[in-house]
Amino acid sequence: MQLKNFQSNAIDSLKDTFYKLWQGGNKGVPLVFKSPTGSGKTIMMAEFLHRISGEASFDADKAFLWISKGDLANQSKQKLEQYYNDGIPWTNCLDLNNLNNGYLKKNEVFFVNWEKIVSKSKDNRKLRTEGESNTTFDKFIKNTHEKNRELVLIIDESHLNLERDLAQEIVNIINPRIAIHVSATPRNIPNSDDELDLKAGYVRVNHADVVAEGLIKESVQIMPKEEIEALDKNHKDLDELLIDLALEKQKVLKLAYEELGLNINPLILIQLPNDEQENQATDGQNKLEFSKEYLINNGIHESEIAIWLSDRKENLDNIVKNSAIEKVLIFKQAAATGWDCPRAQILVSFREIRNPEFRVQVLGRILRMPEAKHYANNLLNHSY
């Protein structure tokens, strides 16, 4: 896989910073890696791990523990396996199915779902300390340390993790030499004194560099409420008008792709409000019922509407493909972080987002370019 220039530069910076922190000798040192959504953070981390494990000048006895939220751990494992199988034979990528290996060998990468090890549920307590198998997670980590092998902790989407005392307890058990915090919106940026004293590290990828390489869109064009209302000629309900505008924009974008000979179906994301606001919808319906019914009444077939909620999932199997038939995805939070669907280009949000971090993550879902390049028709180089 050919890396972009900014990716190669970021990997070099990560490697140099990592080496300096390692030589500093401190334990539990945070290395914050901030890079925009759509910049290829997982691929950069894959290449970074490959480089620091294959150089003769740095042959430290170490292994890697990669922690993500929800299904992101499995997605990241699959991406690394694919990357290494594309001509970079390197190491084993493991998960909880490999606990009976007993410990991590040098340079192995172990992927785990964060909730699995911080939850107090009965099943997860068994995973931690009461397992019937020979090795629980805690013992697996302890055995690795007893081999005098250092652990490097990689916290993917770190803004979602490390929020509770129990989470810090897990970090203490892992006792990493270096903890790499990967996020587009990290919560804690090291200060310059800590960097100089080798108590922390910080590597940042510039948003403009990712845009210049064509991986993400040039901008998100946001329509203010006043402009939307000014367009309302029929005194429609605002919710209906928002969906009308999204459907119209989708038709324009679809035609623009077709004129370039591309089979790309631009996806509309409809973000539902939180539960407290759920009943503040049209004619007594909640926003989910309203949105789905209104879409169907406006020519969108039920099979073209995907739903991704914690307790309801419909038509999601092929939705990330550029040519997928689904035209709309209705969600609350599930798609807000780590979900990679480059054809997503239009967002209708019925949710007032006060948290700037969450706002950046949500908008990040519509920033990727479908073919990782910009087009001659500039209309396609923006999201809406």
Disulfide bonds with the S-S distance in Angstrom:
none
